[in-house]
Amino acid sequence: MGKIDFIFDEQGDEPSALIQADFDKFKAAATTDMRDFIGSRPIFRDDKQFVPLQAADMLAWHIRRNYGLAAEGKDPQADRSNVYLANLLNSPHIIKTVEKAEMIKMRDAMRGDI
């Protein structure tokens, strides 16, 4: 499997400087198996010109909406526009990845790393 490059929407100098400054910390804090997937240093593009960012924004909105509905006790699959995404997010691979991330977050909180 290939590496993941991080591409952010341009939002001025301050956020990009912060992200660049913390990238090495982020990479060092990743588990060994996750670190293997981290690609190049983050880059910044205008989402009005860089279509993949528009797609990522749309996917992120749907994911947030899906989890928001579930947190409210609603069935995300009941919304016809969300059926495909709800099925995608309920795949065993996604569930395993989210559970692992939650376990790491709990471990770090217990150790006081957060």
C-alpha positions as CSV (number, residue, x, y, z in Angstrom):
1,M,0.0,0.0,0.0
2,G,1.2,3.5,-0.8
3,K,2.0,6.4,1.4
4,I,-0.5,9.2,2.3
5,D,0.4,12.8,1.6
6,F,-1.4,15.5,3.5
7,I,-2.8,18.4,1.4
8,F,-4.5,21.2,3.2
9,D,-6.6,24.1,2.1
10,E,-4.7,27.4,2.1
11,Q,-5.9,29.5,5.1
12,G,-3.2,32.0,5.6
13,D,0.4,31.7,6.9
14,E,-0.3,31.0,10.6
15,P,-2.1,27.6,10.3
16,S,0.4,26.3,7.6
17,A,3.4,27.3,9.8
18,L,1.8,25.5,12.8
19,I,1.1,22.4,10.7
20,Q,4.6,22.3,9.3
21,A,6.1,22.9,12.7
22,D,4.2,20.0,14.3
23,F,4.5,17.5,11.4
24,D,7.6,15.9,12.7
25,K,6.0,15.5,16.2
26,F,2.9,14.0,14.5
27,K,5.0,11.5,12.6
28,A,7.1,10.6,15.6
29,A,4.0,10.0,17.7
30,A,2.5,7.6,15.2
31,T,2.7,3.9,15.8
32,T,5.3,2.1,13.7
33,D,2.8,0.5,11.5
34,M,1.0,3.8,10.9
35,R,4.3,5.7,10.3
36,D,4.9,3.5,7.3
37,F,1.9,5.2,5.6
38,I,2.9,8.8,6.2
39,G,4.2,10.4,3.1
40,S,5.8,13.8,2.3
41,R,5.6,16.9,4.4
42,P,2.2,18.6,4.1
43,I,1.5,21.0,1.2
44,F,-1.2,23.7,0.9
45,R,-3.4,24.4,-2.1
46,D,-6.4,26.6,-2.9
47,D,-9.5,24.4,-2.6
48,K,-11.2,26.5,-5.3
49,Q,-8.4,25.5,-7.8
50,F,-7.5,22.0,-6.5
51,V,-10.5,19.7,-7.1
52,P,-9.3,16.8,-4.9
53,L,-9.6,19.1,-1.9
54,Q,-13.2,19.8,-2.8
55,A,-13.9,16.0,-2.9
56,A,-12.1,15.6,0.5
57,D,-14.2,18.4,2.0
58,M,-17.4,16.8,0.7
59,L,-16.4,13.4,2.1
60,A,-15.4,14.9,5.4
61,W,-18.7,16.7,5.7
62,H,-20.6,13.4,5.0
63,I,-18.5,11.5,7.5
64,R,-19.0,14.1,10.2
65,R,-22.8,14.1,9.4
66,N,-22.9,10.3,9.5
67,Y,-21.3,10.1,13.0
68,G,-23.4,13.1,14.2
69,L,-26.6,11.3,13.3
70,A,-25.4,8.1,15.0
71,A,-24.4,10.1,18.1
72,E,-28.0,11.5,18.2
73,G,-29.4,8.0,18.1
74,K,-30.5,8.3,14.5
75,D,-29.9,5.7,11.8
76,P,-27.5,7.3,9.2
77,Q,-28.7,4.7,6.7
78,A,-32.3,6.0,6.9
79,D,-31.2,9.1,5.0
80,R,-31.2,8.1,1.3
81,S,-28.4,10.4,0.4
82,N,-26.2,8.8,3.0
83,V,-26.7,5.0,2.4
84,Y,-23.5,4.4,0.4
85,L,-21.4,6.3,2.8
86,A,-23.0,4.7,5.8
87,N,-22.2,1.3,4.3
88,L,-18.7,2.3,3.5
89,L,-18.1,3.5,7.1
90,N,-19.4,0.3,8.5
91,S,-16.9,-1.8,6.6
92,P,-14.8,-4.1,8.9
93,H,-11.5,-2.3,7.9
94,I,-12.8,1.2,8.8
95,I,-14.3,-0.1,12.1
96,K,-11.1,-1.8,13.1
97,T,-9.0,1.3,12.2
98,V,-11.3,3.6,14.3
99,E,-11.4,1.2,17.2
100,K,-7.6,1.0,17.2
101,A,-7.3,4.8,17.1
102,E,-9.7,5.1,20.0
103,M,-7.7,2.6,22.0
104,I,-4.5,4.5,21.4
105,K,-6.2,7.7,22.4
106,M,-7.5,6.2,25.6
107,R,-4.0,4.7,26.4
108,D,-2.4,8.1,25.8
109,A,-5.0,9.9,28.0
110,M,-4.4,7.4,30.8
111,R,-0.6,8.0,30.6
112,G,-1.2,11.7,30.5
113,D,0.2,12.1,27.0
114,I,-2.8,14.1,25.8
